[in-house]
Amino acid sequence: MLVSAKDMLTKARAGGYAVGQFNINNLEWTKAVLLTAQECNSPVILGVSEGAGKYMCGYKTVVGMVKGMIDELGITVPVALHLDHGSYEGAYKVIEAGFSSVMFDGSHYAIDENIEKTKEIIAAARAKGMSIEAEVGAIGGEEDGVVGSGEVADPAECKMIADLGVDMLAAGIGNIHGKYPENWAGLNFDVLAKVQEVTNGMPLVLHGGTGIPEDMIKKAISLGVSKINVNTECQLSFAAAVREYIEAGKDQQGKGFDPRKLLAPGFEAIKATVKEKMELFGSVGKA
């Protein structure tokens, strides 16, 4: 069954590890992440962007697919289904559709409006037993049309949002979506430490987990990051594996064009990537 992300992140914060949020884009993605979580005995968060939700025929379709897989695959580890960078309208849609967790990204609003809208989402989500993530300081780059310039969060504003009663907080600390440029300045750990201090140990969220060096990941976890989002890296590994299969001409051999065979290398690549991240984040064996 689907669960709120609150308990898994509280345990991660206390245990000094992080739970991975792996964005899903279709059946292969979802199956790969769920099976890997079960094999690694790790809690997991399935992230769904608004664009991916639309691609997969709507949030109710996503809920049905995920619940069906959990049942048919015998998944027993904690699984949260989470809206990633949700708009105000999108947040309400997943609350009604049956997600177990929701992110309202009000970082592009002035802080007062971010606070007011976050309050409303909290009230609606709490009534359904869902966990809530909010954001202060936009994450750099672009994800499904959500564009951020990479502002570093103001710790005082982080405290204002945290005090509303959210379960996790995404604070911009120089992280970006997609590939990191060669001249990237790195994560701002001074700001991260201050945010952790003023939010009284609230689980923090690191978006843009693809491409951040392992030592930075581990330091971020030590400073309170309890949820790390990964999307681009799974996309890259999936694309590379499928490309290799096609370029080797395997799609022309026998029934190699069958989509179940064509997509299988990508499926296995996602599993390998997710396992690698779970090991790095320290969530293996923590279900």
HUZI-V846533 format. One record per pair of residues at least 24 apart in sequence whose C-alpha atoms are under 8 Angstrom apart, sorted by the first residue. I is the first residue (numbers start at 0). J is the second residue. If there is no record, write none. Layout:
# HUZI-V846533
I,J / I,J
This chain:
# HUZI-V846533
0,66 / 0,69 / 0,70 / 0,77 / 0,78 / 1,66 / 1,77 / 1,78 / 1,79 / 1,80 / 1,98 / 1,99 / 2,77 / 2,78 / 2,79 / 2,80 / 2,99 / 2,129 / 3,79 / 3,99 / 3,100 / 3,128 / 3,129 / 3,130 / 4,44 / 4,78 / 4,79 / 4,99 / 4,100 / 4,129 / 4,130 / 5,130 / 5,166 / 5,167 / 7,42 / 7,77 / 8,202 / 8,225 / 8,226 / 9,202 / 11,225 / 11,282 / 12,200 / 12,201 / 12,202 / 12,223 / 12,224 / 12,225 / 15,220 / 15,221 / 15,223 / 15,225 / 16,220 / 16,221 / 16,225 / 16,280 / 16,281 / 16,282 / 17,220 / 17,224 / 17,225 / 17,226 / 17,227 / 17,280 / 17,281 / 17,282 / 18,42 / 18,43 / 18,44 / 18,225 / 18,226 / 18,227 / 18,277 / 18,280 / 18,281 / 18,282 / 19,43 / 19,44 / 19,226 / 19,227 / 19,228 / 19,229 / 19,276 / 19,277 / 19,280 / 19,282 / 20,44 / 20,45 / 20,46 / 20,226 / 20,227 / 20,228 / 20,229 / 21,45 / 21,46 / 21,228 / 21,229 / 21,230 / 21,273 / 22,46 / 22,47 / 22,48 / 22,228 / 22,229 / 22,230 / 23,47 / 23,51 / 23,230 / 24,51 / 24,52 / 24,54 / 24,55 / 25,55 / 26,64 / 27,262 / 27,266 / 28,266 / 28,269 / 29,65 / 30,68 / 31,266 / 31,267 / 31,269 / 31,270 / 32,269 / 32,270 / 32,273 / 33,69 / 33,74 / 34,72 / 34,74 / 34,270 / 35,270 / 35,273 / 35,274 / 36,76 / 36,274 / 37,74 / 37,75 / 37,76 / 39,274 / 39,277 / 39,283 / 39,284 / 40,76 / 40,283 / 40,284 / 40,285 / 40,286 / 41,76 / 41,77 / 41,277 / 41,282 / 41,283 / 41,284 / 41,285 / 41,286 / 42,76 / 42,77 / 42,78 / 42,282 / 42,285 / 42,286 / 43,76 / 43,77 / 43,78 / 43,79 / 44,78 / 44,79 / 44,80 / 44,81 / 45,78 / 45,79 / 45,80 / 45,81 / 46,80 / 46,81 / 46,82 / 46,83 / 47,80 / 47,81 / 47,82 / 47,83 / 48,82 / 48,83 / 48,84 / 48,85 / 48,143 / 49,82 / 49,83 / 49,84 / 49,85 / 49,89 / 49,143 / 50,143 / 51,143 / 58,92 / 58,93 / 58,96 / 59,96 / 59,97 / 62,96 / 62,97 / 62,98 / 76,286 / 77,286 / 84,145 / 87,116 / 87,120 / 90,120 / 91,120 / 91,123 / 94,123 / 94,124 / 94,127 / 94,129 / 98,129 / 99,128 / 99,129 / 99,130 / 100,124 / 100,129 / 100,130 / 100,131 / 100,132 / 101,129 / 101,130 / 101,131 / 101,132 / 102,131 / 102,132 / 102,133 / 103,131 / 103,132 / 103,133 / 103,134 / 104,133 / 104,134 / 105,133 / 105,134 / 105,135 / 106,134 / 106,135 / 106,136 / 106,137 / 107,136 / 107,137 / 110,156 / 114,159 / 114,160 / 114,163 / 117,160 / 118,163 / 121,164 / 121,165 / 130,165 / 130,166 / 131,165 / 131,166 / 131,167 / 132,165 / 132,166 / 132,167 / 132,168 / 132,169 / 133,160 / 133,165 / 133,167 / 133,168 / 133,169 / 134,168 / 134,169 / 134,170 / 134,171 / 135,160 / 135,168 / 135,169 / 135,170 / 135,171 / 136,170 / 136,171 / 136,172 / 137,170 / 137,171 / 138,170 / 138,171 / 138,172 / 138,173 / 138,174 / 138,175 / 138,176 / 138,206 / 138,207 / 139,173 / 139,174 / 139,175 / 139,176 / 140,175 / 140,176 / 140,177 / 141,176 / 141,177 / 142,176 / 142,177 / 149,173 / 149,174 / 149,175 / 151,187 / 151,190 / 152,190 / 154,190 / 154,193 / 154,194 / 154,197 / 155,197 / 157,194 / 157,197 / 157,198 / 158,194 / 158,197 / 158,198 / 161,198 / 161,201 / 162,198 / 166,201 / 166,202 / 167,201 / 167,202 / 167,203 / 167,204 / 168,201 / 168,202 / 168,203 / 168,204 / 169,203 / 169,204 / 169,205 / 169,206 / 170,194 / 170,203 / 170,204 / 170,205 / 174,205 / 174,206 / 174,207 / 175,206 / 175,207 / 176,206 / 176,207 / 176,208 / 176,209 / 176,231 / 177,207 / 177,209 / 177,231 / 178,209 / 178,210 / 178,231 / 179,210 / 179,211 / 186,215 / 188,219 / 191,219 / 191,222 / 192,222 / 192,223 / 195,222 / 195,223 / 202,226 / 204,228 / 213,279 / 216,280 / 217,279 / 217,280 / 220,280 / 232,272 / 233,268 / 233,269 / 233,272 / 233,273 / 234,269 / 236,265 / 236,268 / 236,269 / 236,272 / 237,264 / 237,265 / 237,266 / 237,268 / 237,269 / 238,265 / 239,265 / 240,264 / 240,265 / 240,268 / 241,265
